[in-house]
Amino acid sequence: MALRIAFTASDVEVAKSARATLEARYGAVPEAEAEVIVALGGDGFMLQTLHRTQELDVPVYGMNRGTVGFLMNGYSEEDLPERLASAMEEVLNPLSMRATTRDGHEHRALAINEVSLLRQGPQAARLRISVDDRLRMDELVCDGALVATPAGSTAYNYSAHGPILPIGADVLALTAMAAFRPRRWRGALLPKTAEVRFEVLNPDKRPVMADADSRSVRDVAEVVIRSEPQVAHRLLFDPGHGLEERLIREQFV
């Protein structure tokens, strides 16, 4: 029996064209009936697809029709069923963000890569950091700070000079962006079970926004972040090109 495949593509023309070609060649079913979803695009589109389909419990196999493609496999129109059958599965748990704005409204979101806090205006942010309800830093003056998963450690976290984390590591990276006080503070490694609380000091003068995988909340007063073990995203990779290999390779470029 043929594998039931659903195809989805980003809005760029090369991705839409690839979808039409692959559907004509291999057939397609709706996502709700699929045994596997093939996502055509870049990393941003892969994140969108994982968030959108998280209730389906169906693995997602990405093929790069975008730019970066860290979460994607190479594109080929040949032997797709065989590639899917031999693919290795990685399971990722996202971060949950609970952001409370200055007017008291609460916003929740999930992030596969990272949750970040960023200054909204010209003045540096002033943040107080607690881990598991224990105050760890009374004041961090910075452009921003983020908490990243191992899968997201090569993204924004790495650009902010944070550590690359092995995919199987039960740790999270807490990384500062342009820390002014304490000067040159680069952050910390935390257990995956940790709950991180950021309190925004002087939010009227130094407003801060929070972002979870590009879903933003402005004028936050407090942000609480923790890993969400109840949600599991299933990604498929070609043998020898899984996330663990990619994370190691990234460190030797």
FIROVO-583578 format. One record per residue (C-alpha): x, y, z; residue number from 1. Coordinates in steps of 0.25 Angstrom, whole numbers, plus 5000, padded with zeros to 4 digits. Layout:
# FIROVO-583578
atom east X | north Y | up Z | seq NUM
...
//
This chain:
# FIROVO-583578
atom east 5000 | north 5000 | up 5000 | seq 1
atom east 5005 | north 5014 | up 4996 | seq 2
atom east 5009 | north 5023 | up 5007 | seq 3
atom east 4999 | north 5034 | up 5010 | seq 4
atom east 5006 | north 5047 | up 5008 | seq 5
atom east 5001 | north 5061 | up 5010 | seq 6
atom east 5009 | north 5073 | up 5003 | seq 7
atom east 5010 | north 5087 | up 5008 | seq 8
atom east 5018 | north 5099 | up 5003 | seq 9
atom east 5022 | north 5113 | up 5006 | seq 10
atom east 5017 | north 5124 | up 4997 | seq 11
atom east 5030 | north 5126 | up 4989 | seq 12
atom east 5028 | north 5121 | up 4975 | seq 13
atom east 5039 | north 5111 | up 4975 | seq 14
atom east 5032 | north 5104 | up 4987 | seq 15
atom east 5018 | north 5104 | up 4981 | seq 16
atom east 5024 | north 5099 | up 4968 | seq 17
atom east 5031 | north 5087 | up 4975 | seq 18
atom east 5018 | north 5084 | up 4982 | seq 19
atom east 5010 | north 5083 | up 4969 | seq 20
atom east 5021 | north 5074 | up 4963 | seq 21
atom east 5022 | north 5065 | up 4975 | seq 22
atom east 5007 | north 5063 | up 4976 | seq 23
atom east 5006 | north 5060 | up 4962 | seq 24
atom east 5016 | north 5049 | up 4963 | seq 25
atom east 5013 | north 5043 | up 4977 | seq 26
atom east 4999 | north 5047 | up 4979 | seq 27
atom east 4994 | north 5054 | up 4992 | seq 28
atom east 4984 | north 5053 | up 5003 | seq 29
atom east 4979 | north 5063 | up 5013 | seq 30
atom east 4987 | north 5066 | up 5025 | seq 31
atom east 4977 | north 5059 | up 5034 | seq 32
atom east 4978 | north 5046 | up 5026 | seq 33
atom east 4993 | north 5046 | up 5024 | seq 34
atom east 5004 | north 5037 | up 5030 | seq 35
atom east 5014 | north 5048 | up 5027 | seq 36
atom east 5014 | north 5062 | up 5024 | seq 37
atom east 5025 | north 5068 | up 5014 | seq 38
atom east 5028 | north 5082 | up 5016 | seq 39
atom east 5034 | north 5090 | up 5005 | seq 40
atom east 5041 | north 5103 | up 5008 | seq 41
atom east 5051 | north 5108 | up 5018 | seq 42
atom east 5053 | north 5108 | up 5033 | seq 43
atom east 5042 | north 5118 | up 5036 | seq 44
atom east 5032 | north 5111 | up 5028 | seq 45
atom east 5036 | north 5098 | up 5035 | seq 46
atom east 5033 | north 5105 | up 5049 | seq 47
atom east 5020 | north 5109 | up 5044 | seq 48
atom east 5016 | north 5095 | up 5039 | seq 49
atom east 5020 | north 5089 | up 5052 | seq 50
atom east 5012 | north 5099 | up 5060 | seq 51
atom east 5000 | north 5097 | up 5051 | seq 52
atom east 5000 | north 5082 | up 5051 | seq 53
atom east 5004 | north 5079 | up 5065 | seq 54
atom east 4990 | north 5073 | up 5069 | seq 55
atom east 4992 | north 5062 | up 5057 | seq 56
atom east 5003 | north 5054 | up 5063 | seq 57
atom east 5009 | north 5052 | up 5049 | seq 58
atom east 5024 | north 5053 | up 5046 | seq 59
atom east 5028 | north 5065 | up 5037 | seq 60
atom east 5039 | north 5063 | up 5026 | seq 61
atom east 5044 | north 5076 | up 5021 | seq 62
atom east 5051 | north 5079 | up 5007 | seq 63
atom east 5058 | north 5092 | up 5005 | seq 64
atom east 5052 | north 5101 | up 4996 | seq 65
atom east 5056 | north 5114 | up 5004 | seq 66
atom east 5069 | north 5120 | up 5009 | seq 67
atom east 5075 | north 5114 | up 5022 | seq 68
atom east 5069 | north 5100 | up 5023 | seq 69
atom east 5075 | north 5096 | up 5036 | seq 70
atom east 5062 | north 5088 | up 5039 | seq 71
atom east 5061 | north 5083 | up 5025 | seq 72
atom east 5066 | north 5072 | up 5016 | seq 73
atom east 5071 | north 5074 | up 5002 | seq 74
atom east 5061 | north 5075 | up 4991 | seq 75
atom east 5060 | north 5064 | up 4981 | seq 76
atom east 5048 | north 5059 | up 4973 | seq 77
atom east 5054 | north 5045 | up 4972 | seq 78
atom east 5050 | north 5033 | up 4981 | seq 79
atom east 5042 | north 5041 | up 4991 | seq 80
atom east 5035 | north 5028 | up 4997 | seq 81
atom east 5049 | north 5021 | up 4999 | seq 82
atom east 5054 | north 5034 | up 5006 | seq 83
atom east 5043 | north 5035 | up 5015 | seq 84
atom east 5043 | north 5020 | up 5019 | seq 85
atom east 5058 | north 5021 | up 5023 | seq 86
atom east 5057 | north 5035 | up 5030 | seq 87
atom east 5061 | north 5036 | up 5044 | seq 88
atom east 5052 | north 5043 | up 5054 | seq 89
atom east 5055 | north 5054 | up 5064 | seq 90
atom east 5045 | north 5058 | up 5075 | seq 91
atom east 5046 | north 5072 | up 5080 | seq 92
atom east 5038 | north 5078 | up 5092 | seq 93
atom east 5035 | north 5093 | up 5090 | seq 94
atom east 5036 | north 5104 | up 5100 | seq 95
atom east 5024 | north 5110 | up 5106 | seq 96
atom east 5023 | north 5125 | up 5108 | seq 97
atom east 5013 | north 5132 | up 5117 | seq 98
atom east 5015 | north 5147 | up 5115 | seq 99
atom east 5007 | north 5157 | up 5124 | seq 100
atom east 5006 | north 5171 | up 5118 | seq 101
atom east 5006 | north 5184 | up 5126 | seq 102
atom east 4991 | north 5185 | up 5125 | seq 103
atom east 4990 | north 5172 | up 5132 | seq 104
atom east 4986 | north 5163 | up 5119 | seq 105
atom east 4992 | north 5149 | up 5118 | seq 106
atom east 4997 | north 5144 | up 5105 | seq 107
atom east 5002 | north 5129 | up 5103 | seq 108
atom east 5010 | north 5123 | up 5092 | seq 109
atom east 5019 | north 5111 | up 5088 | seq 110
atom east 5033 | north 5113 | up 5082 | seq 111
atom east 5041 | north 5102 | up 5076 | seq 112
atom east 5054 | north 5110 | up 5075 | seq 113
atom east 5054 | north 5121 | up 5086 | seq 114
atom east 5046 | north 5131 | up 5094 | seq 115
atom east 5053 | north 5145 | up 5093 | seq 116
atom east 5051 | north 5158 | up 5100 | seq 117
atom east 5055 | north 5170 | up 5093 | seq 118
atom east 5056 | north 5185 | up 5096 | seq 119
atom east 5045 | north 5193 | up 5088 | seq 120
atom east 5051 | north 5207 | up 5089 | seq 121
atom east 5065 | north 5213 | up 5089 | seq 122
atom east 5068 | north 5210 | up 5103 | seq 123
atom east 5073 | north 5197 | up 5108 | seq 124
atom east 5064 | north 5188 | up 5115 | seq 125
atom east 5065 | north 5185 | up 5130 | seq 126
atom east 5061 | north 5171 | up 5134 | seq 127
atom east 5061 | north 5163 | up 5147 | seq 128
atom east 5063 | north 5148 | up 5145 | seq 129
atom east 5058 | north 5137 | up 5154 | seq 130
atom east 5059 | north 5122 | up 5152 | seq 131
atom east 5050 | north 5113 | up 5159 | seq 132
atom east 5045 | north 5124 | up 5167 | seq 133
atom east 5059 | north 5127 | up 5172 | seq 134
atom east 5064 | north 5141 | up 5169 | seq 135
atom east 5077 | north 5139 | up 5161 | seq 136
atom east 5080 | north 5153 | up 5155 | seq 137
atom east 5074 | north 5165 | up 5161 | seq 138
atom east 5077 | north 5174 | up 5149 | seq 139
atom east 5081 | north 5171 | up 5135 | seq 140
atom east 5083 | north 5183 | up 5126 | seq 141
atom east 5083 | north 5179 | up 5112 | seq 142
atom east 5077 | north 5179 | up 5098 | seq 143
atom east 5070 | north 5166 | up 5101 | seq 144
atom east 5071 | north 5152 | up 5106 | seq 145
atom east 5066 | north 5139 | up 5101 | seq 146
atom east 5063 | north 5124 | up 5105 | seq 147
atom east 5067 | north 5114 | up 5094 | seq 148
atom east 5064 | north 5099 | up 5092 | seq 149
atom east 5075 | north 5091 | up 5087 | seq 150
atom east 5068 | north 5091 | up 5073 | seq 151
atom east 5068 | north 5106 | up 5073 | seq 152
atom east 5082 | north 5108 | up 5079 | seq 153
atom east 5088 | north 5110 | up 5065 | seq 154
atom east 5078 | north 5121 | up 5062 | seq 155
atom east 5076 | north 5134 | up 5069 | seq 156
atom east 5084 | north 5129 | up 5081 | seq 157
atom east 5096 | north 5126 | up 5073 | seq 158
atom east 5096 | north 5139 | up 5066 | seq 159
atom east 5096 | north 5145 | up 5081 | seq 160
atom east 5108 | north 5137 | up 5084 | seq 161
atom east 5101 | north 5127 | up 5092 | seq 162
atom east 5105 | north 5112 | up 5093 | seq 163
atom east 5101 | north 5101 | up 5083 | seq 164
atom east 5094 | north 5090 | up 5090 | seq 165
atom east 5094 | north 5075 | up 5086 | seq 166
atom east 5080 | north 5071 | up 5082 | seq 167
atom east 5079 | north 5060 | up 5093 | seq 168
atom east 5084 | north 5070 | up 5104 | seq 169
atom east 5073 | north 5072 | up 5115 | seq 170
atom east 5077 | north 5087 | up 5116 | seq 171
atom east 5073 | north 5101 | up 5111 | seq 172
atom east 5082 | north 5113 | up 5108 | seq 173
atom east 5079 | north 5126 | up 5115 | seq 174
atom east 5086 | north 5136 | up 5106 | seq 175
atom east 5088 | north 5151 | up 5107 | seq 176
atom east 5088 | north 5161 | up 5096 | seq 177
atom east 5098 | north 5172 | up 5097 | seq 178
atom east 5099 | north 5171 | up 5112 | seq 179
atom east 5103 | north 5185 | up 5118 | seq 180
atom east 5102 | north 5181 | up 5133 | seq 181
atom east 5107 | north 5171 | up 5137 | seq 182
atom east 5117 | north 5175 | up 5126 | seq 183
atom east 5120 | north 5164 | up 5116 | seq 184
atom east 5110 | north 5154 | up 5123 | seq 185
atom east 5108 | north 5143 | up 5113 | seq 186
atom east 5097 | north 5135 | up 5120 | seq 187
atom east 5095 | north 5122 | up 5127 | seq 188
atom east 5092 | north 5107 | up 5124 | seq 189
atom east 5079 | north 5102 | up 5131 | seq 190
atom east 5073 | north 5089 | up 5133 | seq 191
atom east 5061 | north 5086 | up 5123 | seq 192
atom east 5052 | north 5085 | up 5135 | seq 193
atom east 5055 | north 5100 | up 5139 | seq 194
atom east 5045 | north 5111 | up 5139 | seq 195
atom east 5050 | north 5124 | up 5136 | seq 196
atom east 5043 | north 5137 | up 5140 | seq 197
atom east 5047 | north 5151 | up 5134 | seq 198
atom east 5042 | north 5163 | up 5141 | seq 199
atom east 5043 | north 5176 | up 5133 | seq 200
atom east 5048 | north 5188 | up 5142 | seq 201
atom east 5043 | north 5202 | up 5138 | seq 202
atom east 5034 | north 5197 | up 5127 | seq 203
atom east 5029 | north 5211 | up 5124 | seq 204
atom east 5042 | north 5217 | up 5121 | seq 205
atom east 5049 | north 5204 | up 5116 | seq 206
atom east 5038 | north 5196 | up 5109 | seq 207
atom east 5040 | north 5182 | up 5105 | seq 208
atom east 5034 | north 5172 | up 5095 | seq 209
atom east 5034 | north 5157 | up 5096 | seq 210
atom east 5035 | north 5148 | up 5084 | seq 211
atom east 5032 | north 5133 | up 5082 | seq 212
atom east 5036 | north 5128 | up 5069 | seq 213
atom east 5032 | north 5141 | up 5062 | seq 214
atom east 5019 | north 5143 | up 5070 | seq 215
atom east 5021 | north 5156 | up 5077 | seq 216
atom east 5015 | north 5162 | up 5090 | seq 217
atom east 5018 | north 5177 | up 5092 | seq 218
atom east 5019 | north 5184 | up 5105 | seq 219
atom east 5021 | north 5172 | up 5114 | seq 220
atom east 5023 | north 5173 | up 5129 | seq 221
atom east 5026 | north 5159 | up 5132 | seq 222
atom east 5030 | north 5147 | up 5124 | seq 223
atom east 5030 | north 5132 | up 5129 | seq 224
atom east 5037 | north 5121 | up 5120 | seq 225
atom east 5038 | north 5106 | up 5122 | seq 226
atom east 5039 | north 5094 | up 5114 | seq 227
atom east 5026 | north 5087 | up 5110 | seq 228
atom east 5028 | north 5072 | up 5111 | seq 229
atom east 5013 | north 5070 | up 5107 | seq 230
atom east 5015 | north 5075 | up 5093 | seq 231
atom east 5024 | north 5067 | up 5084 | seq 232
atom east 5028 | north 5071 | up 5070 | seq 233
atom east 5033 | north 5059 | up 5061 | seq 234
atom east 5043 | north 5063 | up 5050 | seq 235
atom east 5049 | north 5053 | up 5039 | seq 236
atom east 5063 | north 5054 | up 5034 | seq 237
atom east 5071 | north 5046 | up 5024 | seq 238
atom east 5081 | north 5036 | up 5030 | seq 239
atom east 5094 | north 5043 | up 5034 | seq 240
atom east 5088 | north 5057 | up 5033 | seq 241
atom east 5079 | north 5058 | up 5046 | seq 242
atom east 5079 | north 5069 | up 5056 | seq 243
atom east 5091 | north 5063 | up 5064 | seq 244
atom east 5100 | north 5063 | up 5052 | seq 245
atom east 5096 | north 5077 | up 5048 | seq 246
atom east 5099 | north 5083 | up 5061 | seq 247
atom east 5112 | north 5076 | up 5062 | seq 248
atom east 5116 | north 5081 | up 5048 | seq 249
atom east 5111 | north 5095 | up 5051 | seq 250
atom east 5122 | north 5096 | up 5061 | seq 251
atom east 5133 | north 5093 | up 5051 | seq 252
atom east 5130 | north 5102 | up 5040 | seq 253
//
